Amino acid sequence: MAWTTAAEVTEKTGVAVTDATVALAHSVIEVFADVDPDATTDTDITARDAYRLKMAVVFQAAWQAAQTDLLARTDAASVSQDGASFTYANPDATQLAPLAKRSLDRLSWNKSRMVGTGAGSRFGSLTEWEQAYLRDEADGGAPWYPVSGGI
């Protein structure tokens, strides 16, 4: 399933791209998003996440149109020439468009979350939660049954 088209990329960014550029952008975003390419807004992902994936592909396709040899690049930790040097702010900066990265960072599964140790939680730390989990008390104390001899 493609999250966008070449016409939508042009409409949203003003950059004319080909279907092949959009297909490559889609493939790159799939790698970075870690999402099933057949995911649909109805059953697998929320409408908000689908929109963010679409925008990631839009920005990636527009950015790729101005890049040279995107698939033939190699990574470099740093570059120095004639006393001048620079380091990329993002380790994926040579493959991923900045606005596409921003869209991917905002996906629901990429946001940081509390793991039951905040205010109102029974556990003050992850260690306390881990110990309760190992005692089968982390889910409210429901009884534990072995797989072979359940109820």
C-alpha positions as a LaTeX table, in Angstrom:
\begin{tabular}{lrrr}
\hline
Residue & $x$ (\AA) & $y$ (\AA) & $z$ (\AA) \\
\hline
Met1 & 0.00 & 0.00 & 0.00 \\
Ala2 & 1.42 & 3.37 & $-0.97$ \\
Trp3 & 0.85 & 6.15 & 1.53 \\
Thr4 & 1.02 & 8.94 & $-1.07$ \\
Thr5 & 1.36 & 9.68 & $-4.78$ \\
Ala6 & 3.66 & 11.80 & $-6.91$ \\
Ala7 & 0.83 & 14.29 & $-7.44$ \\
Glu8 & 0.36 & 14.70 & $-3.67$ \\
Val9 & 4.10 & 15.26 & $-3.18$ \\
Thr10 & 4.01 & 18.03 & $-5.77$ \\
Glu11 & 0.85 & 19.52 & $-4.28$ \\
Lys12 & 2.23 & 19.59 & $-0.72$ \\
Thr13 & 5.86 & 20.55 & $-1.43$ \\
Gly14 & 5.95 & 22.16 & $-4.86$ \\
Val15 & 8.59 & 19.62 & $-5.91$ \\
Ala16 & 7.81 & 17.56 & $-9.01$ \\
Val17 & 8.74 & 13.91 & $-8.53$ \\
Thr18 & 8.24 & 10.68 & $-10.44$ \\
Asp19 & 6.37 & 7.59 & $-9.31$ \\
Ala20 & 9.76 & 5.85 & $-9.01$ \\
Thr21 & 10.98 & 8.52 & $-6.58$ \\
Val22 & 7.83 & 8.09 & $-4.48$ \\
Ala23 & 8.26 & 4.30 & $-4.50$ \\
Leu24 & 11.85 & 4.65 & $-3.28$ \\
Ala25 & 10.79 & 7.17 & $-0.62$ \\
His26 & 8.08 & 4.75 & 0.51 \\
Ser27 & 10.66 & 1.97 & 0.83 \\
Val28 & 13.01 & 4.18 & 2.85 \\
Ile29 & 10.21 & 5.24 & 5.21 \\
Glu30 & 9.17 & 1.59 & 5.68 \\
Val31 & 12.70 & 0.82 & 6.86 \\
Phe32 & 12.78 & 3.70 & 9.33 \\
Ala33 & 9.15 & 3.43 & 10.50 \\
Asp34 & 9.26 & $-0.30$ & 11.22 \\
Val35 & 5.69 & $-0.74$ & 10.06 \\
Asp36 & 3.93 & $-3.31$ & 7.92 \\
Pro37 & 3.62 & $-1.87$ & 4.39 \\
Asp38 & 0.14 & $-3.39$ & 4.15 \\
Ala39 & $-1.08$ & $-1.58$ & 7.28 \\
Thr40 & $-4.37$ & 0.17 & 6.73 \\
Thr41 & $-5.97$ & 2.99 & 8.67 \\
Asp42 & $-9.05$ & 0.85 & 9.32 \\
Thr43 & $-7.52$ & $-2.02$ & 11.23 \\
Asp44 & $-3.81$ & $-1.71$ & 11.89 \\
Ile45 & $-2.85$ & 1.91 & 12.53 \\
Thr46 & $-4.65$ & 5.05 & 13.60 \\
Ala47 & $-5.63$ & 7.75 & 11.12 \\
Arg48 & $-3.14$ & 10.10 & 12.81 \\
Asp49 & $-0.27$ & 7.63 & 12.33 \\
Ala50 & $-1.33$ & 7.01 & 8.72 \\
Tyr51 & $-1.20$ & 10.76 & 8.09 \\
Arg52 & 2.24 & 11.01 & 9.67 \\
Leu53 & 3.50 & 8.14 & 7.50 \\
Lys54 & 2.04 & 9.86 & 4.44 \\
Met55 & 3.78 & 13.13 & 5.32 \\
Ala56 & 7.04 & 11.28 & 5.98 \\
Val57 & 6.89 & 9.82 & 2.45 \\
Val58 & 5.94 & 13.23 & 0.99 \\
Phe59 & 8.94 & 14.95 & 2.60 \\
Gln60 & 11.28 & 12.05 & 1.84 \\
Ala61 & 10.32 & 12.02 & $-1.85$ \\
Ala62 & 10.74 & 15.79 & $-2.20$ \\
Trp63 & 14.11 & 15.68 & $-0.42$ \\
Gln64 & 15.32 & 12.68 & $-2.44$ \\
Ala65 & 14.65 & 14.52 & $-5.70$ \\
Ala66 & 17.52 & 16.88 & $-4.86$ \\
Gln67 & 19.92 & 14.19 & $-3.59$ \\
Thr68 & 22.69 & 12.59 & $-5.59$ \\
Asp69 & 23.17 & 8.82 & $-5.52$ \\
Leu70 & 21.05 & 8.18 & $-2.44$ \\
Leu71 & 21.49 & 4.42 & $-2.77$ \\
Ala72 & 25.24 & 4.53 & $-3.45$ \\
Arg73 & 26.34 & 6.50 & $-0.38$ \\
Thr74 & 28.50 & 5.29 & 2.46 \\
Asp75 & 28.39 & 6.32 & 6.10 \\
Ala76 & 31.01 & 8.55 & 7.65 \\
Ala77 & 31.40 & 9.33 & 11.34 \\
Ser78 & 32.97 & 12.71 & 10.60 \\
Val79 & 34.48 & 14.62 & 7.69 \\
Ser80 & 37.45 & 16.96 & 7.83 \\
Gln81 & 39.05 & 18.86 & 5.00 \\
Asp82 & 41.46 & 21.80 & 5.04 \\
Gly83 & 40.95 & 22.29 & 8.77 \\
Ala84 & 37.16 & 22.45 & 8.52 \\
Ser85 & 35.02 & 19.61 & 9.82 \\
Phe86 & 31.41 & 18.81 & 10.54 \\
Thr87 & 29.31 & 16.08 & 12.09 \\
Tyr88 & 25.72 & 15.29 & 11.19 \\
Ala89 & 23.20 & 16.15 & 13.91 \\
Asn90 & 21.33 & 12.95 & 13.09 \\
Pro91 & 23.15 & 9.70 & 12.27 \\
Asp92 & 20.62 & 9.03 & 9.48 \\
Ala93 & 20.94 & 12.48 & 7.92 \\
Thr94 & 22.48 & 11.13 & 4.71 \\
Gln95 & 19.48 & 8.87 & 4.03 \\
Leu96 & 16.48 & 10.49 & 5.73 \\
Ala97 & 14.94 & 13.90 & 5.10 \\
Pro98 & 14.76 & 16.13 & 8.20 \\
Leu99 & 10.99 & 16.68 & 7.94 \\
Ala100 & 10.45 & 12.98 & 7.29 \\
Lys101 & 12.40 & 12.23 & 10.48 \\
Arg102 & 10.20 & 14.68 & 12.37 \\
Ser103 & 7.07 & 12.92 & 11.06 \\
Leu104 & 8.45 & 9.50 & 12.04 \\
Asp105 & 9.42 & 10.72 & 15.51 \\
Arg106 & 5.78 & 11.71 & 16.08 \\
Leu107 & 4.36 & 8.24 & 15.33 \\
Ser108 & 2.53 & 6.85 & 18.35 \\
Trp109 & 4.87 & 3.87 & 18.70 \\
Asn110 & 7.96 & 6.13 & 18.68 \\
Lys111 & 6.86 & 8.36 & 21.56 \\
Ser112 & 8.28 & 7.82 & 25.01 \\
Arg113 & 5.83 & 6.59 & 27.63 \\
Met114 & 5.74 & 5.92 & 31.34 \\
Val115 & 5.85 & 2.26 & 32.29 \\
Gly116 & 3.69 & 2.30 & 35.39 \\
Thr117 & 6.13 & 4.05 & 37.72 \\
Gly118 & 4.64 & 7.56 & 37.80 \\
Ala119 & 2.18 & 9.28 & 40.11 \\
Gly120 & $-0.70$ & 7.00 & 41.02 \\
Ser121 & 1.29 & 3.86 & 40.31 \\
Arg122 & 1.77 & 1.12 & 42.88 \\
Phe123 & 5.43 & 0.88 & 41.90 \\
Gly124 & 8.06 & 3.53 & 42.58 \\
Ser125 & 10.60 & 2.24 & 40.07 \\
Leu126 & 11.05 & $-0.22$ & 37.25 \\
Thr127 & 12.89 & $-2.50$ & 39.67 \\
Glu128 & 9.85 & $-2.61$ & 41.98 \\
Trp129 & 7.60 & $-3.31$ & 38.98 \\
Glu130 & 9.96 & $-6.04$ & 37.78 \\
Gln131 & 9.96 & $-7.72$ & 41.18 \\
Ala132 & 6.15 & $-7.55$ & 41.38 \\
Tyr133 & 5.92 & $-8.96$ & 37.84 \\
Leu134 & 8.16 & $-11.86$ & 38.80 \\
Arg135 & 5.89 & $-12.53$ & 41.80 \\
Asp136 & 2.87 & $-12.31$ & 39.44 \\
Glu137 & 1.55 & $-9.26$ & 41.27 \\
Ala138 & 2.07 & $-6.60$ & 38.62 \\
Asp139 & $-1.33$ & $-7.17$ & 37.02 \\
Gly140 & $-3.30$ & $-6.72$ & 40.24 \\
Gly141 & $-2.47$ & $-10.04$ & 41.82 \\
Ala142 & $-4.36$ & $-12.33$ & 39.44 \\
Pro143 & $-3.48$ & $-15.97$ & 40.05 \\
Trp144 & $-0.88$ & $-17.54$ & 37.82 \\
Tyr145 & $-1.49$ & $-20.82$ & 36.09 \\
Pro146 & 1.10 & $-22.89$ & 34.25 \\
Val147 & 0.55 & $-23.30$ & 30.52 \\
Ser148 & 0.00 & $-27.06$ & 30.73 \\
Gly149 & $-2.30$ & $-27.08$ & 33.74 \\
Gly150 & $-4.48$ & $-23.99$ & 33.42 \\
Ile151 & $-8.07$ & $-23.70$ & 34.46 \\
\hline
\end{tabular}
